[in-house]
Amino acid sequence: MNSIASKTPSFLSNPKKHHFIDGEWRPSVSGEVIETRNPSTGEVIATLARGGQADVDVAVASARRAFEGRWSRFTPSQRHALMMKVHDIIEKNGDDLTLLETYDMGSPVSRANSVKDRVLQMIAYFATLTSSCLGETIPNSLPGNYFTMTIKAPLGVIGGIIPWNGPLVSQWWILGGALATGCTVVLKPAEDACLSVLRVAELLVEAGVPKGVVNVVTGLGAEAGAALAAHPDVDKIFFTGSTETGKEIIKASAANMKRLSLELGGKSPDIIFADADLEKAVPGAAMGVFANSGQICFAGTRVFVERKIQNEFVERLASFTKGLNVGNPLDPNVQLGPVVSQRQLDRIMNYIDIGNKEGADLVAGGSRLGAGLAKGYFVEPTVFTNVDNNMRIAREEIFGPVISVVPFDTADEALRLANDTVYGLGGAVWTSNISMATKMMHGIKAGQVWVNCYGLLDVAVGFGGHKQSGYGWKGGSQHVEGFLYPKAVTMNAG
Ligand code: ADP
């Protein structure tokens, strides 16, 4: 029996895609398009509107009109009810949306249910925040009879620039906060994976979200993305992507001093002590990198292993890695799909080459997959050992399935090496010693630390970056703060 899904996502029945602006499909003003490919086959699956300044202007104007229009009169309870309708329509279309993500960026169908659950949890959680936009009443010392308070007002038009490594999830950090607070949005998804973002925008209107509240402009980062980042009528940019591009966004934001929330790159440490339960630590550390084919910003790509267990750990890690099922993401038995693009594949292969030349020992993977997968962008999950923390493979973000194992002798050395990076997104420790776990938890300089697990995130807890991994907390009850500004009110009470 062939267990490989034979369905194609309904959204691909028309492969000519436009921007989604003011509730309508609109071609780009220039008439130009770009192509998007299925990373499993290299085939073009759709054309996308190539957005530029003129398209961004129209989308921002639509978002501004919607912000000032009937959307501004929705009460918290009406926004909550609407978000629950959105929840239901996304649930109803969940299988089709995750399949679209498989075609667009190679996400394995074996992960579809967990992706769907995560999206639904996010929408349900953000819906609860509609009534959490709280100000304060503040006792004051003003002469006379004055009443003072702060209220929280929605910021306005939010620009969302998102990456290609999981847009079905990442768009909700922006959509959830905007719908909960009454903001409006222009999203610029990444050129390599736009389709689920376009489809969700259409579904939102179907659920009853007023036209213009959510707009999507597709195109290249240097064109549509840069135009959005610099736009004078955008109040805030939520950006997820590379640290390099994050710095460009900071510069572009200066003209109208827009607010920013930046989730940037990482080179996260994963520290394994000799007393760790290797039955859990080996698969935990491996999948802390290999899940989503290594295309995760908080991936624990620098695995620090206490020297006395280095040989055993590396042997087990290499054997686990070689046993992973890499292949057609439509096959439900496949654990790792392709990486998103030829450009990304070339980047990863280049780093593998650099690792070999730098003198690290390659103990698993290292090659592009051929045979039936040769037309797609498949790379073997790869492990280098005896890596020095100063090598480029230990310093630069590869964004692919490549682990660097670095040995250490003492806890202080492990911490020093772990923090010897410009990034600070995530980090983990595996040990059965609670005081060691506590020392590491406090010592790792990152926005997120895991103990005896890796990569678990809950929307109610939230996360954020430190150092050059960015700033701005996502998720948790503080999430709405990123979409609001405080206003102090002083009232003469007579
Ligand atoms: P990657 O190099 O892995 O694609 P990027 O940080 O460049 O990561 O991309 C993340 C998102 O930022 C994408 O949507 C991309 O189109 C967009 N982008 C790229 N360059 C710019 C830019 N100069 N200004 C605004 N957005 C950009």
Boltz pocket constraint, residues with backbone or C-beta under 6 A from the ligand:
constraints:
  - pocket:
      binder: B
      contacts: [[A, 161], [A, 162], [A, 163], [A, 164], [A, 188], [A, 189], [A, 190], [A, 191], [A, 219], [A, 220], [A, 221], [A, 222], [A, 224], [A, 225], [A, 226], [A, 227], [A, 229], [A, 240], [A, 241], [A, 242], [A, 243], [A, 245], [A, 246], [A, 248], [A, 249]]
      max_distance: 6.0
